[in-house]
Amino acid sequence: MAPPSPRVVVKVDLKKKPWQQTQPLHNRWHPEIPSVAEVKTGEFFRVEMIDAMGGIVKDDGSADDIKNADLTTTHHLSGPIRIVDKDGVAAKPGDLLAVEICNLGPLQGDEWGFTGSFDRENGGGFLTDHFPCATKAIWYFEGIYAYSPHIPGVRFPGLTHPGVIGTAPSKELLRIWNERERQLEESDHKSLTLCEVVYQRPLANLPTTKGCLLGHIEKGTKEWERIAEEAARTIPGRENGGNCDIKNLSRGSKIYLPVFVDGANLSTGDMHFSQGDGEIS
């Protein structure tokens, strides 16, 4: 008998905003963000996700949505997903979680993506000196191939992979992150050369309540305010995996992630049709 189709453990509605999803998404790392689903070790399951920008980028020829993007909201993650064994016992801190990626692809009716560069006035990027203004190109998918009406004559096969995949940090690890990145901010890491930034990736993004999305935790409550002020941003890659952007983390690959909290609380998002390692193509 053929094996069953994978169980959908996180489902999204592309017509809804990130905060309107039935299974709420999150864009921060914190041990107290509640899980939205549970899977057993060895289970074949499916996770749906929205794009990293939360649907603000439109299928059109204007780059205004890239230019005016609120970068405090990026990486809307699906999860957390609680991991238990066949007896229902949750993964424990110190365990190693192996996640095998069996298949990846766009949701039906959403077979398109975008490339772009951020405006110098909105943070810029690695190529800001060459492209100081916001740019955008829309790409349409045909199976493994992509083509763009904005870049005529180019058609290439992609290597689809999640840009972000990781487990929840413990309270102690979160404290270490925030202290480390606060020191980095205070030491003026912006004085580093581009080569040092690319090689060491000493990127610091301190917690901010602006643009914060914490899943089931209700905004406006004292609990939300406390957690939002502590929760780590998703931009830097850290000990939990996170924003790793490994282009070969695609079909048939396996990633090993450390467990820091009961249940592991696995989250993923920021799907890329194709990309160079570390967001540098």
ROMIKE-638111 format. One record per residue (C-alpha): residue in one letter; x, y, z. Coordinates in nm, 4 decimals. Each point is the difference from the previous one (the first is absolute). Example, Ala and Ser with C-alpha at 12.3 -4.5 7.8 and 13.67 -1.06 7.14 Angstrom:
+------+----------+----------+----------+
: type :        X :        Y :        Z :
+------+----------+----------+----------+
:    A :   1.2300 :  -0.4500 :   0.7800 :
:    S :   0.1370 :   0.3440 :  -0.0660 :
+------+----------+----------+----------+
***
This chain:
+------+----------+----------+----------+
: type :        X :        Y :        Z :
+------+----------+----------+----------+
:    M :   0.0000 :   0.0000 :   0.0000 :
:    A :   0.1285 :   0.3447 :  -0.0893 :
:    P :   0.0960 :   0.2220 :   0.2941 :
:    P :  -0.2492 :   0.2732 :   0.0957 :
:    S :   0.0417 :   0.3599 :  -0.1111 :
:    P :   0.1811 :   0.2193 :   0.2519 :
:    R :  -0.2189 :   0.1463 :   0.2723 :
:    V :  -0.0337 :   0.3783 :  -0.0248 :
:    V :   0.0969 :   0.1253 :   0.3454 :
:    V :   0.0169 :   0.3721 :  -0.0823 :
:    K :  -0.2342 :   0.1407 :  -0.2627 :
:    V :  -0.0066 :   0.3584 :  -0.1274 :
:    D :  -0.2522 :   0.2110 :  -0.1874 :
:    L :   0.1794 :   0.2197 :  -0.2535 :
:    K :  -0.2951 :   0.2404 :  -0.0041 :
:    K :   0.0519 :   0.0837 :   0.3674 :
:    K :   0.2596 :   0.2138 :   0.1743 :
:    P :   0.2637 :  -0.1769 :   0.2141 :
:    W :  -0.1777 :   0.0927 :   0.3241 :
:    Q :  -0.3365 :  -0.1201 :  -0.1350 :
:    Q :   0.1018 :  -0.3619 :  -0.0567 :
:    T :  -0.1963 :  -0.2695 :   0.1836 :
:    Q :   0.3291 :  -0.1430 :   0.1209 :
:    P :   0.1742 :   0.3277 :   0.0845 :
:    L :   0.3503 :   0.0613 :  -0.1300 :
:    H :   0.2930 :   0.1576 :   0.1806 :
:    N :   0.3066 :   0.2048 :  -0.0953 :
:    R :   0.2077 :  -0.0227 :   0.3157 :
:    W :   0.1856 :  -0.2706 :   0.1955 :
:    H :  -0.1089 :  -0.0516 :   0.3612 :
:    P :  -0.0493 :  -0.3109 :   0.2171 :
:    E :  -0.3490 :   0.1086 :   0.1086 :
:    I :  -0.1594 :   0.0278 :  -0.3444 :
:    P :  -0.2585 :  -0.2834 :   0.0149 :
:    S :   0.0108 :  -0.2843 :  -0.2498 :
:    V :  -0.2756 :  -0.0121 :  -0.2640 :
:    A :   0.0393 :  -0.3670 :  -0.0963 :
:    E :   0.1555 :  -0.3261 :   0.1132 :
:    V :   0.1756 :  -0.2757 :  -0.1954 :
:    K :   0.1543 :  -0.3314 :   0.0959 :
:    T :   0.3540 :  -0.1024 :  -0.0779 :
:    G :   0.0131 :  -0.1761 :  -0.3339 :
:    E :  -0.3257 :   0.1574 :  -0.1182 :
:    F :  -0.0327 :   0.1183 :  -0.3602 :
:    F :  -0.1657 :   0.3430 :   0.0211 :
:    R :  -0.0564 :   0.3166 :  -0.2005 :
:    V :   0.0426 :   0.3637 :   0.1001 :
:    E :  -0.1457 :   0.2868 :  -0.2011 :
:    M :   0.1449 :   0.3487 :   0.0273 :
:    I :  -0.0309 :   0.3512 :  -0.1348 :
:    D :   0.2881 :   0.1976 :  -0.1458 :
:    A :   0.2458 :   0.1771 :   0.2272 :
:    M :  -0.1495 :   0.3432 :  -0.0697 :
:    G :  -0.3479 :  -0.1071 :   0.1055 :
:    G :  -0.1660 :   0.0523 :  -0.3369 :
:    I :   0.0732 :   0.3723 :  -0.0317 :
:    V :   0.1965 :  -0.0450 :  -0.3247 :
:    K :  -0.2406 :   0.0023 :  -0.2933 :
:    D :   0.0131 :  -0.1639 :  -0.3411 :
:    D :   0.0530 :   0.3240 :  -0.1927 :
:    G :   0.2701 :   0.2219 :  -0.1460 :
:    S :   0.0307 :   0.2498 :   0.2859 :
:    A :   0.2816 :  -0.0212 :   0.2559 :
:    D :  -0.1798 :   0.2264 :   0.2473 :
:    D :  -0.0950 :  -0.2986 :   0.2173 :
:    I :   0.3687 :  -0.0925 :   0.0304 :
:    K :   0.1004 :   0.3614 :   0.0610 :
:    N :  -0.2521 :   0.0498 :   0.2808 :
:    A :   0.0222 :  -0.3458 :   0.1588 :
:    D :  -0.0085 :  -0.0134 :   0.3798 :
:    L :   0.3034 :  -0.2181 :   0.0672 :
:    T :  -0.0909 :  -0.0501 :   0.3665 :
:    T :  -0.2728 :  -0.2418 :  -0.1112 :
:    T :   0.2040 :  -0.2311 :  -0.2242 :
:    H :   0.0078 :  -0.3803 :   0.0221 :
:    H :  -0.3545 :  -0.1045 :   0.0839 :
:    L :   0.0655 :  -0.3532 :   0.1236 :
:    S :  -0.2309 :  -0.3007 :   0.0060 :
:    G :   0.0053 :  -0.1708 :   0.3377 :
:    P :   0.1128 :  -0.0589 :   0.2631 :
:    I :  -0.0503 :  -0.3738 :  -0.0455 :
:    R :   0.0327 :  -0.2148 :   0.3110 :
:    I :   0.1952 :  -0.3233 :  -0.0523 :
:    V :  -0.0872 :  -0.3134 :   0.1987 :
:    D :   0.1029 :  -0.3652 :  -0.0235 :
:    K :  -0.2345 :  -0.2901 :  -0.0800 :
:    D :  -0.1043 :  -0.0128 :   0.3665 :
:    G :  -0.0839 :   0.3695 :   0.0093 :
:    V :   0.3085 :   0.0992 :   0.1985 :
:    A :   0.1296 :   0.3398 :  -0.1086 :
:    A :   0.3510 :   0.0597 :  -0.1294 :
:    K :   0.2264 :   0.1205 :   0.2800 :
:    P :   0.2765 :   0.2607 :   0.0223 :
:    G :   0.3222 :  -0.1677 :  -0.1058 :
:    D :  -0.1696 :  -0.2123 :  -0.2666 :
:    L :   0.0917 :   0.0357 :  -0.3656 :
:    L :  -0.2882 :   0.0461 :  -0.2427 :
:    A :   0.0491 :  -0.1361 :  -0.3523 :
:    V :  -0.2305 :   0.1552 :  -0.2603 :
:    E :  -0.0048 :  -0.1641 :  -0.3417 :
:    I :  -0.1324 :   0.2118 :  -0.2860 :
:    C :  -0.1913 :  -0.2254 :  -0.2391 :
:    N :  -0.1616 :   0.2522 :  -0.2327 :
:    L :  -0.0376 :   0.3742 :  -0.0520 :
:    G :  -0.2020 :   0.2203 :  -0.2315 :
:    P :  -0.2428 :   0.2897 :  -0.0393 :
:    L :  -0.3610 :  -0.0208 :   0.1086 :
:    Q :  -0.2503 :  -0.0529 :  -0.2787 :
:    G :  -0.1010 :   0.3320 :  -0.1524 :
:    D :   0.3037 :   0.1758 :   0.1439 :
:    E :   0.2671 :  -0.1058 :  -0.2488 :
:    W :   0.2012 :   0.3204 :  -0.0043 :
:    G :   0.2663 :   0.1808 :   0.1978 :
:    F :   0.2150 :   0.3099 :  -0.0055 :
:    T :   0.3543 :   0.1273 :   0.0222 :
:    G :   0.0872 :   0.3486 :   0.1121 :
:    S :   0.2432 :   0.2343 :   0.1664 :
:    F :  -0.0860 :   0.2223 :   0.2931 :
:    D :   0.0200 :   0.3756 :  -0.0294 :
:    R :   0.3006 :   0.1708 :   0.1580 :
:    E :  -0.2421 :   0.1993 :   0.2163 :
:    N :  -0.1574 :  -0.3222 :   0.1289 :
:    G :   0.3082 :  -0.1882 :   0.1122 :
:    G :   0.1477 :  -0.0865 :  -0.3376 :
:    G :   0.1922 :  -0.3229 :  -0.0504 :
:    F :   0.3274 :  -0.1481 :  -0.1174 :
:    L :  -0.0282 :   0.1688 :  -0.3418 :
:    T :  -0.1317 :   0.3388 :   0.1115 :
:    D :   0.2960 :   0.1859 :  -0.1522 :
:    H :  -0.0928 :  -0.1444 :  -0.3394 :
:    F :  -0.3791 :   0.0066 :   0.0451 :
:    P :  -0.0873 :   0.2845 :   0.2405 :
:    C :  -0.3685 :   0.0024 :  -0.0956 :
:    A :  -0.2537 :  -0.2749 :   0.0598 :
:    T :  -0.0376 :  -0.2490 :  -0.2843 :
:    K :  -0.2339 :  -0.2919 :  -0.0633 :
:    A :  -0.0446 :  -0.2756 :  -0.2555 :
:    I :  -0.2892 :  -0.2470 :  -0.0032 :
:    W :   0.0714 :  -0.3633 :  -0.0883 :
:    Y :  -0.2515 :  -0.2616 :  -0.1147 :
:    F :   0.0556 :  -0.3694 :   0.0649 :
:    E :  -0.0349 :  -0.2783 :  -0.2552 :
:    G :   0.0847 :  -0.3156 :   0.1907 :
:    I :   0.3662 :   0.0297 :   0.0978 :
:    Y :   0.0505 :   0.3026 :  -0.2272 :
:    A :  -0.0560 :   0.3721 :   0.0534 :
:    Y :  -0.0244 :   0.2869 :  -0.2476 :
:    S :  -0.0616 :   0.3730 :   0.0408 :
:    P :  -0.1715 :   0.2534 :  -0.2269 :
:    H :   0.2271 :   0.2591 :   0.1615 :
:    I :   0.3187 :  -0.1826 :  -0.1032 :
:    P :  -0.0742 :  -0.1262 :  -0.3520 :
:    G :   0.1882 :  -0.2962 :  -0.1403 :
:    V :   0.0869 :  -0.1545 :   0.3366 :
:    R :  -0.1408 :  -0.3380 :   0.1080 :
:    F :   0.1697 :  -0.2160 :   0.2612 :
:    P :  -0.0629 :  -0.3031 :   0.2234 :
:    G :  -0.0346 :   0.0778 :   0.3689 :
:    L :   0.1165 :  -0.1820 :   0.3112 :
:    T :  -0.2867 :   0.0606 :   0.2416 :
:    H :   0.0827 :   0.0186 :   0.3702 :
:    P :  -0.1259 :   0.1569 :   0.3247 :
:    G :   0.2020 :   0.3058 :   0.0967 :
:    V :  -0.0952 :  -0.0378 :   0.3661 :
:    I :  -0.0306 :  -0.3212 :   0.1982 :
:    G :   0.0754 :  -0.0352 :   0.3680 :
:    T :  -0.1008 :  -0.0933 :   0.3507 :
:    A :  -0.1037 :   0.2244 :   0.2878 :
:    P :   0.2772 :   0.1276 :   0.2293 :
:    S :   0.0025 :  -0.0577 :   0.3732 :
:    K :  -0.0330 :   0.3007 :   0.2296 :
:    E :   0.3721 :  -0.0176 :   0.0729 :
:    L :   0.0955 :  -0.0182 :  -0.3673 :
:    L :  -0.2308 :   0.2919 :  -0.0783 :
:    R :   0.1707 :   0.2017 :   0.2741 :
:    I :   0.3405 :  -0.0823 :  -0.1531 :
:    W :  -0.1180 :   0.1093 :  -0.3452 :
:    N :  -0.1352 :   0.3318 :   0.1209 :
:    E :   0.3080 :   0.0755 :   0.2074 :
:    R :   0.2352 :  -0.0953 :  -0.2836 :
:    E :  -0.1833 :   0.2074 :  -0.2584 :
:    R :  -0.0362 :   0.2961 :   0.2330 :
:    Q :   0.3778 :   0.0001 :   0.0449 :
:    L :   0.0399 :  -0.0204 :  -0.3759 :
:    E :  -0.2288 :   0.2988 :  -0.0512 :
:    E :   0.1855 :   0.1986 :   0.2646 :
:    S :   0.3355 :  -0.0824 :  -0.1610 :
:    D :  -0.1205 :   0.1583 :  -0.3252 :
:    H :   0.0100 :  -0.3088 :  -0.2222 :
:    K :  -0.0837 :   0.2249 :  -0.2944 :
:    S :   0.3689 :   0.0944 :  -0.0114 :
:    L :   0.0840 :  -0.3483 :  -0.1303 :
:    T :   0.0843 :  -0.0335 :  -0.3680 :
:    L :  -0.2405 :  -0.1770 :  -0.2330 :
:    C :   0.2337 :  -0.2998 :  -0.0259 :
:    E :   0.0041 :  -0.0331 :   0.3788 :
:    V :  -0.3780 :   0.0184 :   0.0137 :
:    V :  -0.0429 :  -0.2637 :  -0.2706 :
:    Y :   0.2610 :  -0.2332 :   0.1480 :
:    Q :  -0.0867 :   0.0291 :   0.3689 :
:    R :  -0.3653 :   0.1007 :  -0.0341 :
:    P :   0.0093 :   0.1892 :   0.3323 :
:    L :  -0.3490 :   0.1316 :  -0.0574 :
:    A :  -0.1860 :   0.1331 :   0.3020 :
:    N :  -0.3724 :   0.0667 :   0.0142 :
:    L :  -0.1084 :   0.0925 :   0.3491 :
:    P :  -0.3562 :  -0.0725 :   0.1154 :
:    T :  -0.2705 :   0.2492 :  -0.0885 :
:    T :  -0.3740 :  -0.0062 :   0.0512 :
:    K :  -0.0500 :   0.1700 :  -0.3389 :
:    G :  -0.1312 :  -0.2483 :  -0.2549 :
:    C :   0.0096 :  -0.2824 :   0.2545 :
:    L :  -0.2184 :  -0.3068 :  -0.0594 :
:    L :  -0.0146 :  -0.2610 :   0.2766 :
:    G :  -0.2438 :  -0.2649 :  -0.1162 :
:    H :  -0.2715 :  -0.0805 :   0.2532 :
:    I :   0.1194 :   0.2655 :   0.2451 :
:    E :  -0.2512 :   0.2829 :  -0.0181 :
:    K :   0.1384 :   0.3402 :  -0.0874 :
:    G :  -0.0644 :   0.2705 :   0.2577 :
:    T :   0.0199 :  -0.2307 :   0.3000 :
:    K :   0.2700 :   0.0297 :   0.2659 :
:    E :   0.1293 :  -0.3411 :  -0.1072 :
:    W :   0.0339 :   0.1181 :  -0.3608 :
:    E :   0.1832 :   0.3171 :   0.1033 :
:    R :   0.2467 :  -0.1943 :   0.2156 :
:    I :   0.0746 :  -0.2644 :  -0.2613 :
:    A :   0.0181 :   0.2506 :  -0.2872 :
:    E :   0.2656 :   0.1951 :   0.1892 :
:    E :   0.2084 :  -0.3185 :   0.0418 :
:    A :  -0.0644 :  -0.1969 :  -0.3193 :
:    A :   0.2855 :  -0.0308 :  -0.2480 :
:    R :  -0.0340 :   0.1289 :  -0.3550 :
:    T :   0.0292 :  -0.2583 :  -0.2763 :
:    I :   0.2584 :   0.1702 :  -0.2228 :
:    P :   0.3257 :  -0.1362 :   0.1506 :
:    G :   0.0714 :  -0.3711 :  -0.0197 :
:    R :   0.0743 :  -0.1378 :   0.3460 :
:    E :   0.0568 :  -0.3195 :   0.1992 :
:    N :  -0.3573 :  -0.1151 :  -0.0636 :
:    G :   0.0412 :   0.0019 :  -0.3785 :
:    G :  -0.2319 :   0.2822 :  -0.0972 :
:    N :   0.0788 :   0.2170 :  -0.3008 :
:    C :   0.2592 :  -0.2327 :  -0.1494 :
:    D :  -0.0771 :   0.0473 :  -0.3729 :
:    I :   0.1730 :  -0.3202 :  -0.1097 :
:    K :  -0.0830 :  -0.0470 :  -0.3670 :
:    N :   0.0648 :  -0.3756 :   0.0084 :
:    L :  -0.2478 :  -0.0516 :   0.2845 :
:    S :  -0.2442 :  -0.1286 :  -0.2579 :
:    R :  -0.1775 :  -0.3232 :  -0.0954 :
:    G :   0.1767 :  -0.3036 :   0.1406 :
:    S :   0.2090 :   0.1893 :   0.2541 :
:    K :  -0.0043 :  -0.0272 :   0.3765 :
:    I :   0.0731 :   0.2637 :   0.2617 :
:    Y :   0.0907 :  -0.0688 :   0.3629 :
:    L :  -0.1217 :   0.2552 :   0.2529 :
:    P :   0.0700 :   0.0172 :   0.3737 :
:    V :  -0.2923 :  -0.0127 :   0.2409 :
:    F :  -0.0094 :   0.2671 :   0.2704 :
:    V :  -0.3597 :  -0.0242 :   0.1296 :
:    D :  -0.2483 :  -0.2790 :   0.0641 :
:    G :  -0.1551 :  -0.0983 :  -0.3328 :
:    A :   0.2763 :   0.1707 :  -0.2028 :
:    N :  -0.2544 :   0.2460 :  -0.1497 :
:    L :   0.1083 :  -0.0194 :  -0.3626 :
:    S :  -0.0828 :   0.2922 :  -0.2307 :
:    T :   0.0715 :   0.0706 :  -0.3649 :
:    G :  -0.0699 :   0.2566 :  -0.2696 :
:    D :   0.1571 :   0.2417 :  -0.2486 :
:    M :  -0.0233 :  -0.2459 :  -0.2890 :
:    H :   0.2348 :   0.0690 :  -0.2909 :
:    F :  -0.0531 :  -0.1305 :  -0.3523 :
:    S :   0.3685 :   0.0615 :  -0.0581 :
:    Q :   0.2752 :   0.1966 :   0.1691 :
:    G :   0.3720 :   0.0144 :   0.0572 :
:    D :   0.1319 :  -0.1111 :   0.3378 :
:    G :  -0.0472 :   0.2627 :   0.2689 :
:    E :  -0.2166 :   0.2222 :  -0.2214 :
:    I :   0.2979 :   0.0865 :  -0.2208 :
:    S :  -0.0617 :  -0.1249 :  -0.3534 :
+------+----------+----------+----------+
***
